[in-house]
């Protein structure tokens, strides 16, 4: 990846979509969609792509002005982090949905796998090109990972989940290679279901992730979390450690992104990933309060007890799309300022 400062700052994936672009009240009122949810968009189809471009440019400029080092597109063109790619593959029934139990324990409409999973063509590559053209800073884009997509689908075709995951991995692999060819510096796989389905993950997740990275040249990241604060409720106690984490040290991923602030994660567990760079969540998105730079700096210092500064990136926890733009800006400004305090101490 191109040069970045020590303790580079970035967003996990999403950034608040404007109210004029998407029905935010409706978005917040339901679980993150696994199937397409075009009814969420406020802009008619003939003008939707241009509107999404405009929102993406706003997200890019906000990050630049706030001082974020590695810029994301904010997932402005997505109804959820996973459903756009997951429903753009062949093998997904175009007429019927399946059902699956969400990590909340509720039944949710999901893609119904009725044939071979194959990537028909580029999915996020045009978005990646737009992001690359509109900032000179390093850029990162996210994709749903093969394990999580397997867990978020009803399998009516493959003999077992492992086989399905491997074909998802092949589709993701082709997309990753095209994203790097489009000039992306970091491609991140979102794999929250590694934690939600840890026993299944121990069976085949690393094989699927490594297959998705086969022959890939470029910096790769993987995000793991306990679930959005909006979905699971503010103030809900989250575990202090991950059921599936140390296993990722054997994966081909370069950077592991970890939700840490809301659960009050014990940073000692970072020692389970001695060969990885850590993208560490320092902003708790379950509370309306905005952290002070000193609070952020304290969280970073705690992580640095277990991770060398050269292996630490700074990020919020995930789920920023459910917050207002002003609130997100204030949180990210505190993150950037807190990071600057620690950088000064390391010089």
C-alpha positions in Angstrom: 0.0 0.0 0.0 1.2 3.6 -0.7 2.7 5.5 2.2 0.7 6.3 5.3 1.6 7.7 8.7 2.1 5.6 11.8 -1.2 4.7 13.3 -3.2 5.4 10.1 -6.9 6.3 10.6 -9.7 4.9 8.5 -13.4 4.1 8.6 -14.6 0.5 8.9 -17.0 0.6 6.0 -20.2 2.5 6.2 -20.8 6.3 6.6 -24.2 8.0 7.0 -26.2 8.1 3.8 -28.0 11.3 3.3 -31.7 11.5 4.1 -32.4 12.7 0.6 -30.8 9.5 -0.8 -32.2 6.8 1.4 -35.2 6.4 3.8 -33.1 6.3 7.0 -36.1 5.8 9.3 -37.1 2.7 7.3 -33.5 1.5 7.2 -33.3 1.7 11.0 -36.6 0.0 11.6 -35.6 -3.4 10.2 -32.7 -5.8 10.3 -29.9 -5.2 7.7 -31.4 -6.6 4.5 -29.9 -9.8 3.0 -32.0 -9.6 -0.2 -32.2 -6.4 -2.3 -34.3 -3.6 -0.8 -34.7 -1.1 -3.6 -37.7 0.4 -1.8 -35.3 2.1 0.6 -34.0 4.5 -2.1 -35.7 7.9 -2.3 -34.3 8.7 -5.8 -36.0 7.1 -8.9 -33.8 4.7 -10.8 -33.0 6.9 -13.8 -31.2 9.3 -11.4 -30.1 7.0 -8.6 -26.6 6.3 -9.8 -25.8 10.0 -10.1 -27.3 10.6 -6.7 -25.2 7.8 -5.2 -22.1 9.3 -6.8 -22.9 12.7 -5.2 -23.3 11.1 -1.8 -20.1 9.2 -2.2 -18.2 12.4 -3.1 -19.6 14.0 0.1 -18.4 11.0 2.1 -14.9 11.3 0.6 -14.6 15.0 1.2 -15.8 14.7 4.8 -13.1 12.1 5.5 -10.4 14.2 3.8 -11.5 17.3 5.8 -11.5 15.4 9.1 -8.0 14.1 8.4 -8.8 10.4 7.8 -5.7 8.7 6.2 -7.2 5.8 4.4 -10.5 6.8 2.7 -13.5 4.6 2.1 -16.6 5.2 -0.1 -18.9 5.0 2.8 -20.9 2.2 1.1 -23.2 4.9 -0.2 -24.6 2.6 -3.0 -25.5 -0.2 -0.7 -28.7 -1.1 1.3 -26.5 -3.2 3.6 -22.8 -4.2 3.7 -23.5 -7.6 2.1 -26.7 -7.7 0.0 -25.5 -5.9 -3.1 -22.8 -8.4 -4.0 -24.5 -11.4 -2.5 -27.5 -11.0 -4.9 -25.5 -10.1 -8.0 -24.1 -13.7 -8.4 -25.5 -16.4 -10.6 -27.0 -19.3 -8.7 -29.2 -17.0 -6.6 -32.9 -17.7 -7.4 -34.3 -14.6 -9.1 -37.9 -15.3 -8.2 -37.8 -16.6 -4.6 -36.1 -15.8 -1.4 -35.0 -18.2 1.3 -35.0 -17.8 5.0 -32.3 -18.0 7.7 -31.9 -17.2 11.3 -30.1 -13.9 11.9 -27.5 -13.5 14.6 -30.3 -11.8 16.6 -32.2 -15.1 16.6 -34.9 -13.8 14.2 -35.9 -15.3 10.8 -34.8 -13.1 7.9 -35.3 -13.2 4.1 -32.1 -14.3 2.5 -30.7 -15.3 -1.0 -31.9 -18.7 -2.0 -29.1 -20.7 -3.6 -30.6 -22.8 -6.4 -27.6 -23.2 -8.7 -23.9 -22.9 -9.0 -22.6 -19.6 -7.4 -20.5 -17.8 -10.0 -19.5 -14.1 -10.5 -21.1 -13.0 -13.7 -19.1 -9.8 -13.9 -17.6 -6.9 -11.9 -19.9 -5.7 -9.1 -18.1 -3.0 -7.1 -15.4 -2.2 -9.6 -17.0 0.8 -11.1 -17.5 2.2 -7.5 -13.9 1.5 -6.8 -12.8 3.5 -9.9 -15.0 6.4 -8.7 -13.4 6.4 -5.3 -9.9 6.1 -6.7 -10.4 9.1 -9.1 -11.7 11.4 -6.4 -9.0 11.3 -3.7 -5.2 11.2 -3.8 -5.1 9.4 -0.4 -4.9 5.6 0.0 -8.4 4.0 -0.5 -10.2 1.0 1.0 -13.3 -0.8 -0.2 -15.3 -3.6 1.5 -16.8 -6.8 0.3 -18.8 -9.4 2.2 -16.7 -12.5 2.9 -17.5 -16.0 1.7 -18.2 -17.5 5.2 -20.7 -14.7 6.1 -22.5 -15.0 2.8 -22.8 -18.7 3.3 -24.4 -18.1 6.7 -26.7 -15.5 5.2 -28.1 -17.7 2.5 -30.5 -20.7 2.3 -28.6 -23.5 0.6 -31.0 -25.5 -1.7 -28.3 -26.7 -4.1 -24.9 -27.6 -2.6 -24.2 -30.8 -0.7 -22.9 -28.9 2.3 -22.0 -25.4 3.6 -18.3 -25.9 2.9 -18.9 -26.5 -0.8 -21.1 -23.4 -1.0 -18.5 -21.3 0.8 -15.7 -22.3 -1.6 -17.7 -21.2 -4.6 -18.5 -17.9 -2.8 -14.8 -17.6 -2.2 -14.0 -18.0 -6.0 -16.5 -15.2 -6.8 -15.0 -13.0 -4.2 -11.5 -13.8 -5.4 -12.3 -12.5 -8.9 -13.9 -9.4 -7.5 -10.9 -8.6 -5.3 -8.4 -8.9 -8.2 -10.5 -6.5 -10.2 -10.7 -4.1 -7.3 -6.9 -4.0 -7.0 -6.6 -3.6 -10.7 -8.9 -0.5 -10.4 -6.4 1.1 -8.0 -7.8 0.2 -4.6 -5.1 0.1 -1.9 -6.9 -2.1 0.7 -9.7 -4.6 0.1 -11.6 -5.6 3.2 -13.7 -8.7 3.7 -16.6 -8.3 6.2 -16.9 -11.5 8.1 -19.1 -10.8 11.2 -20.5 -14.3 11.2 -17.1 -15.7 12.2 -18.1 -14.6 15.7 -21.8 -15.3 15.4 -21.2 -18.9 14.1 -17.8 -19.7 15.6 -18.2 -23.5 15.6 -19.0 -23.5 11.9 -16.2 -21.0 11.3 -13.7 -23.4 12.9 -14.7 -26.1 10.4 -14.1 -24.3 7.1 -13.8 -20.5 7.4 -10.1 -20.2 7.1 -10.1 -22.4 4.0 -12.8 -20.2 2.4 -11.0 -17.0 3.3 -7.7 -18.2 2.0 -9.3 -19.4 -1.2 -10.8 -15.9 -1.7 -7.3 -14.5 -1.4 -5.6 -17.1 -3.7 -3.2 -15.2 -6.1 -4.2 -11.8 -4.7 -1.5 -9.1 -4.6 -2.4 -6.2 -2.4 -3.2 -5.3 1.2 -6.2 -7.2 2.5 -8.2 -6.7 5.6 -11.0 -8.7 7.4 -13.6 -7.2 9.8 -15.0 -9.2 12.7 -17.5 -7.8 15.3 -20.3 -8.6 17.7 -23.0 -6.9 15.6 -24.3 -3.4 15.0 -25.2 -1.5 18.2 -28.4 -0.3 16.4 -29.5 -3.9 15.8 -28.4 -5.4 19.2 -29.4 -2.4 21.3 -27.4 0.4 23.0 -26.2 -0.6 26.4 -26.4 -4.3 25.6 -23.5 -6.1 27.2 -21.2 -7.7 24.6 -18.5 -10.4 25.2 -15.1 -9.2 26.3 -13.4 -11.6 23.9 -14.0 -13.2 20.5 -14.9 -16.9 20.1 -13.0 -16.9 16.8 -10.0 -14.7 16.6 -6.6 -16.4 17.1 -7.5 -18.7 14.2 -7.2 -15.8 11.9 -3.5 -15.6 12.5 -3.2 -18.6 10.2 -5.1 -16.8 7.4 -3.6 -15.0 4.4 -5.3 -11.7 5.5 -2.9 -8.8 6.3 -5.1 -6.7 8.6 -7.7 -7.8 11.2 -10.4 -5.2 12.0 -11.8 -5.6 15.5 -14.8 -3.9 17.2 -13.3 -3.0 20.6 -14.7 0.2 22.1 -18.4 -0.8 22.8 -17.6 -4.3 24.2 -14.8 -2.9 26.3 -12.5 -5.5 24.7 -9.6 -6.6 26.8 -6.7 -5.6 24.4 -4.6 -8.5 25.8 -6.4 -10.7 23.3 -4.5 -8.9 20.5 -1.6 -11.1 21.4 -3.5 -13.9 19.7 -2.7 -12.2 16.3 1.1 -11.8 16.4 1.6 -11.8 12.6 -1.3 -9.4 11.7 -1.8 -5.7 11.6 -4.7 -4.7 13.8 -7.4 -2.2 12.8 -8.7 -1.2 16.3 -12.1 0.2 17.0 -11.8 3.2 19.4 -15.3 4.8 19.0 -18.3 3.3 20.7 -21.2 3.7 18.4 -23.8 2.5 21.0 -23.8 5.8 22.9 -24.7 9.4 21.8 -21.7 10.8 23.7 -18.7 11.9 21.6 -15.5 10.7 23.0 -12.8 13.2 23.8 -9.5 13.0 22.1 -8.0 12.0 25.4 -10.4 9.1 25.7 -9.4 7.9 22.2 -5.7 8.3 23.0 -6.2 6.2 26.2 -7.8 3.4 24.2 -4.9 3.5 21.7 -2.3 3.4 24.4 -4.0 0.3 25.9 -3.8 -1.5 22.5 -0.1 -0.5 22.2 0.7 -2.5 25.2 0.1 -5.6 23.1 0.7 -4.4 19.5 3.7 -2.6 18.0 2.8 0.9 16.6 3.8 -0.3 13.1 1.0 -3.0 13.3 -1.8 -0.7 14.5 -4.5 1.1 12.5 -7.2 3.2 14.2 -10.9 3.1 13.3 -14.4 3.4 14.8 -16.4 0.4 15.7 -18.8 -0.6 12.9 -22.3 0.6 12.0 -21.7 4.3 11.4 -24.4 4.4 8.7 -27.1 4.4 11.5 -25.8 7.7 12.9 -26.2 11.2 11.7 -23.6 12.9 9.6 -22.9 15.5 12.3 -22.5 12.9 15.0 -20.2 10.8 12.9 -18.1 13.8 12.0 -17.7 14.7 15.6 -16.8 11.2 16.5 -14.3 10.9 13.7 -12.7 14.2 14.6 -12.1 13.0 18.1 -10.6 9.8 16.7 -8.2 11.8 14.5 -7.2 14.2 17.3 -6.8 11.4 19.8 -4.6 9.5 17.3 -2.5 12.7 16.8 -1.9 12.8 20.6 -0.4 9.3 20.6 1.6 9.9 17.4 3.3 12.8 19.0 4.2 10.6 22.0 5.8 8.1 19.6 8.0 10.5 17.8 
